[in-house]
């Protein structure tokens, strides 16, 4: 099929004729991008699977309710049922799946974010095989622009400045980083061959809305905090209801002011921290780059001010009524080995450890002009933002009460 140029694409966008296909549209980032595009007047098709409880259309409809989409925006929304892991879906789509229609742009957000090496087959199937199927659809359709959502951590296990350029080799921290880097190269090669413009977006650690605290996902930033709160509740209950023998064995106590003392040391380095970007900024940057950078490119979406673990520990202790969590250097564990509670806590955080003291910084040269034009800067992750995010997390039951049955 004939692909349109940048000028015609702009014209189709302005006239409300351009259709965007989104994969991963029921996920965290994909759903937010879909909502933003719909609110901006775009025609959007979300590729979604049915779950055991809900058909694809109802899953998307539930998200539309959560985002508060107006009727006019919902009229521009189409749901196409399919699975990127199924290459047969591409054939069906090209043979005239009614819900799909013409596709001018594809935003590929679907991925498997598992870090575990034992899940390598599933991660490769999604991040390499699934991407290949979507690229096949792009190549065989009228798609003129492929927007690939990757991760800043394709930089792999290195320190210092990470540039907005292709990563051809590792070493990588885990299978997720590796497959996302390989996926970028795959997208580059196929889009070059097929004459499709390509933008690669590399967000760092994405958390909830910095203004409201709302989120659909409770991992990354949330998981270590949730683990500490869970331990607080378990041992506070033991002290309150059963005399506290198990708590005492772990060195846990309740202080006179009611705060629970958890003797947990978290290993930190002299520099670095969590590179945190709120979902609202991430989506605003995506929208700006989509509109301003019609030639494509590689774009980091990162925070120039990483947040120290020590600061987050302080926020969590004050908000959740906890004491005793201490950030310290590696030498502290040489003189005094980890206690039982620390070993228990660490077992929950092993996958996240490489990101808790990130010594990498991320170049934003390619996106800087568009961000400056729109007046966009990444919000600081401060205690007020932390409190908004955690208040929503608690209210939502860390996700369990997000969508009541």
N, C-alpha and C positions, 0 to 999 in steps of 0.2 A: 504494500500500500504506500501511497505517496505521503511523505512526512512533511509537515508544514514548517516554515521558518519561524524565527523569533518574532518578527513583526506580525505575521498572521496569527501566531499563538496569542500575542497580546490583544489583538483585535477580537479573537474568539473569547478570551477571558473577559474583556470589557463588555462584550455583548451578552455575556452569560451563556455562551454556547459551549465552551470548553468543558469536557467531562474528565474528572479525576477519579481514577481507581485507586483505592487504598487497601493494602493488605495489612493484617494486624489491626484492623479498625476497631476491634473489640478489646484491644489491649490498652495499656496505660497511655503511652505516647500517641499511638495511632488514633485512639478515640478522641484525644484532645485536638490533634491536628484536623481530624474529620469535622469536629464541631466548629473549629475556627474557620475552616474553609466554607462550611455551610452558612455560618453567620456572615461571612464576607460576600455571600451571593453566588458561590460556586455550585456547580452540579457535581454531586459526589456519589460514587458507587462504592460501597463497602463489601469486600469479599469476606464472608464469615461462614463458619461451620455451625451446625446445630450441636447443642450439648445434649446430655442425657435428659435434662429437664426441660430445655427450651429450644424451639426451632430458631434458626439463624435470625429470622425477621424479628422475633420477640426479644432476642438478646440485644440486637441493635436498638430496638424500640425502648428497652429499659434504659439503655445508655442515653438515648435522646431525651428521656424524661429527666435523668440525672443532670444533664447539661442544660435543661430548661430550654430546649430548642422551640422556637416559635413555629406555628403551622406553615408559614411560608418557607422556612428553612427545611422542614420535613418534606415538603413537596419536591424539593430538589434532591432528596436523598433516595437512593435505590439500594436494595440489598441483593447481592448475588451470592447464592449458596455455593460454596466450593472449598477445596482444601489445596493449598499450595504444594503439599506433599504428593498430590495425585497428578501425575503428568497428563492423565486422561482428561482432567478438567480443562487444560489448555486447548485440547482438540475440541471439546464440547463448546468452549467459549468462542473459538474461531468458526465453529459451524453455526453460530447464531444463538447463543444463550440469550434469551429475550432481555433479561435483567442487565446484561452487560452493555450492549450498544457500542457506540463509538468511544474509543479511549484515546484522549490526547495526551494525558499525563498519567504516570503511575507513581504513587508514593508507597514505597516498600518499607513497612514497619515490622512485619512479622519476623520473629526470630525465636530461637530457644536460648534463654539466658542462663542455662545451667552451667556451673563451673566444674562440676565433678567429672573426672576422667572416665569413671565407669559409665557415664551417660554419653560418651563420645558418639556412638552410632546415632542416637537421637539428635544430638546437637549438629552433627554433620548433615544429617538428613534435612533438617530445617534450614540451617544457615548456608549450606552449599547446594544441596539438591533442590530444596524449595525455592531458593533464590534463582537457581537455574531455570526452573519452570516458569517463574514470573518473567524472567528475562526473555524466555522463549515466546511468551505471550506478547511482550513488548516488541520483539523483532518481527512477529507475524501480524501485528496490528498496525494502526496508524499512529501509535505512540511516538511523540516527538521529544518528550522530556521524561527522564527517569530520575526520580528523587529517592536516593538510597539512604535510609537511616541506619547508621553504623554506631560506633562508640569511640570515644577518645582513647580508649584503652587498647585499640589496635597498635598503639605505640609499643606495647609489650613491656618486658622487664628491663627497663632502662631508666636512667635518671636524666634530669636536665630538661632542656627545651625540646618539645616534640613539635615538629613542623607540620604544616598542612601539605603533606606530600604523600605519595604512595608508599606503603610499608611492604616491601617485597619479602622480608624474612623476619624471624624471631630473634632472640628467644621470647616466648610468651609465658605469662603467668598461669594460664589455664586454657582449656579447650575453647571456651567462649571467645576469648581474645583472638586465638589463632584462627578460628573459623570466620570471625568477622573480618579479619585482615584478608584472608583468602577470598572471602566474598566480595570485598571491594575490588580486588584485582580481576575477579571474574566479571563483575559489572563493568569495569573499565574496558576490558578487552572486547566484550560483546557489544557494548554501546558504541565503541569506536568503529567496530566492523559494520554495524548496522546504521551508522549515521544518526544515533540518538544522543541528544545532549544529556549529560549526566551531572548531577550534583550529589555529593556525599556529605552527609551531616553527621558530625561526631560529638554528641553530647557526653559530658562526664557523668557524675552521679546525679540522677534526676529525682527530686523529692516533690512534695505537694505544692500547692499554690501558696506563694509567699504572702499573699494578701488575705486569704481566707483559711488556709490550712487544709483545704479539701484535696483529697487524693483518691485514686482507685487502687493504689499499690502500696504495700506495707513491708517492703524488703529494704535492703541497702541501709539507709540512715535509720530506718525504723527498727530493724531486726535486733541490733545490739541493745537498743533501749528497751524493747519489748522483753528481751531475755532477762535483763536486770530487774524489770518490774515483776516478771513472773517469779523470779527467785525471791524477791521481796515478799510477794503475796504468799508463797509456799511456806516460808519460814516464819512470817508474822502469824500465819494461821497456826503453825505448830506451837509457837510460843503462847498464843492466846487460848488455844483449845486443848492442847495436849501436854502442857508443861515445858515444852521447848527443848527436849532432849536431842532431837535431830538438828535443831538450829544450833545448839551449843556445840555439837560435834563438828559443825562446819564453821564455828567461830562467829556465828550470827547472834546479834543481841538487839534488843529494843532500848534505845536511849531514853532518858527521863522525859524528853520532849516529844516522845512518840515516834521519832524517826528510826528506821531500821538500819542497823549498821551491817553492811556487807563487806567483809575483808577481801576485796578483789583488787589486784594490781593489773593494770593494762599496760603492756609494753609499748612505748612510743620512742621515736627517735628525736634528735635535737632539732629537726626541721620537718617541714611537710605537714600534711594533715589531709582531711577529706576535701575533695574538690566537688562542691555541691552547687547544683543549678536548679532553681525552682521550675516547675512545669510551665508556669505562666511565661517566664522569660524564654524558656526553650521554644515554646510555640510562637511567641512573638518574633524571635530570631528566624525561625523557619519561614514564617510568612514574609518577613522582610527580604530574606535571601531569595525565596521563590520569585518574588516580584521584581527585585532589583538586579539579580545576577542571572540573566537569561543565557549567558554563555556557559553556565555550569561552573563547577569547581569543587574543591575540598574545603570544608568549613568546620572548624572546632566550635563547639558551643560549651564554653567552660567558664569557670570563675577565676579571676585573677587574684582572688584573696582566699586561698584554702583556709578551712577552719580547723584549728588545732583540736586534737582529741581532748586536751585538758579543759578547753572551754565547753565542749559538748558535755563532758562529765559534770561540770559545774551546773550547767543548765538542767541536766537530768536529775541531779541530786536535789536541787531546790524545788523543781516542779513535782517530783514524785516522792518526796519525803524520805530520801535515802542518804546515808553517810557511808564513808569507808572506802569508796571506789577511788583508786589512786592511779594516776598516770606516772609511769617511771621508766627509766632507761633499762637496757638489757642487763646492765651490771647488777641491778637489784636482784635478779633471779639467779645470779651466780652465787651470791652470798646466802640467799634464802630461797630454796626451791619453791615452786608453786604449791599452794595448799590445795586441799580437796575441792573447795568452792571455786578456786581459780581454774582448776583443771576442768570442772564441770562447765563453767562459763566459756572457757576457751574452746571447748568441744562444739559449741554452738556458733562460734565466730571464725572458725578456721578458714572458710571460703572467703571471708571479707578482709582477712588480715592484710593482704597486699595493698588494699585500698585505704587502709586506716592511717598509713603514713606515706602518702604519695609524694615522692620527691620530684615528680615530673611537673613541668609547666607546659601550657598549651598555647601555641602560637594562634593568634586570631587576626593575622594580617589580611587574609582574603575576605573576611567578613567585616572588617573594620569600617570601610566606607559606607556600606549599607546600614550598619548599626549607628554610625555617626549621623547619617542622614535622617534616621528615624528617632534619634535621641535615645537609643536603647543601651542600657548598662545592666549588668547582672546585679540583682539586689544582694546586699550583704546578708549572710546567714547569721542573725543575732538572736539574743534570747527571746525577744518578742516573737520572731518568726518561729523559733523552736516551740514556744508555748502554743501558738496557733495550730501548728502541725500536730503536736501531741494531744491537744484538746480534741481535735477531730478524730485522731486515731483511737483515743479512748472511747469517744462517743460512738464510733463505728465498730467497737469491739475488735480493733485491729483488723477490720475487714469482714468479720463474721456477721455484723449487722448492717452491712453496706446496702444490701438489697434484700429487705425482708420478704419472706415467702408470701 
